[in-house]
Amino acid sequence: VPRVIEADRMQGVQYKELEAFGSVRLRKRGQSFASDWMRHDVARDMLDAKGSVRGEQGREIIEGSVLRYEIATDRGVMEHPRYQLISTPPRGPAGSGPLPPYDARGTAERLLFQGPGRYRVETAEYTTCAPGNNAWFVRARQLDLARERDVGTARDASIVFFDKTLFWSPYLSFSL
């Protein structure tokens, strides 16, 4: 699959490695990554990025500080992510009603990409509230999000409502 890389400045060795600086953007069918700095190891298909990292893949937008990502397998890690899970476009007659721009959002210490549409989020928060409204959220030591099944699983989790913990559970499973 062809890749397009744009940046203010690039250097590297053709078919081996590319390093890009300033307003960097890598695009490939269904995926887009942007950052201040990026290195693509062509042989291993590994992407490293730092500074205002943003990844868009299908129905997900993930922003963070540092990314290490294997493009071919959709596996990797992002530090200090903020994520949004986007709604699917409506299916049906035009004008059947707009969907909200996202289904859920959250923050974490670390996000592990575990294959297409599968994420493990560590020291995480997850909510379906609109941005700026944190009326309720799940706080968990570990949160697994499986988009292909629309299921979330939280471990060592608390439900927080208006800054008050309602209850704690060692395990929660919920629909995304």
Salt bridges, closest charged atoms under 4 A:
GLU6 OE2 - ARG27 NH2 3.13
GLU17 OE1 - ARG39 NE 3.99
ASP41 OD2 - ARG44 NH1 3.66
ASP45 OD2 - ARG3 NH2 2.93
ASP45 OD1 - HIS40 NE2 3.09
ASP48 OD2 - ARG39 NH2 3.86
ASP48 OD1 - ARG68 NH1 2.60
GLU56 OE2 - ARG54 NE 2.78
GLU60 OE2 - ARG147 NE 2.86
GLU63 OE2 - ARG54 NH1 2.67
GLU63 OE1 - ARG82 NH2 3.82
GLU79 OE2 - ARG110 NE 3.04
GLU122 OE1 - ARG110 NH1 3.88
GLU125 OE2 - ARG139 NE 3.33
ASP144 OD1 - ARG120 NE 2.70
ASP156 OD2 - ARG141 NE 3.77
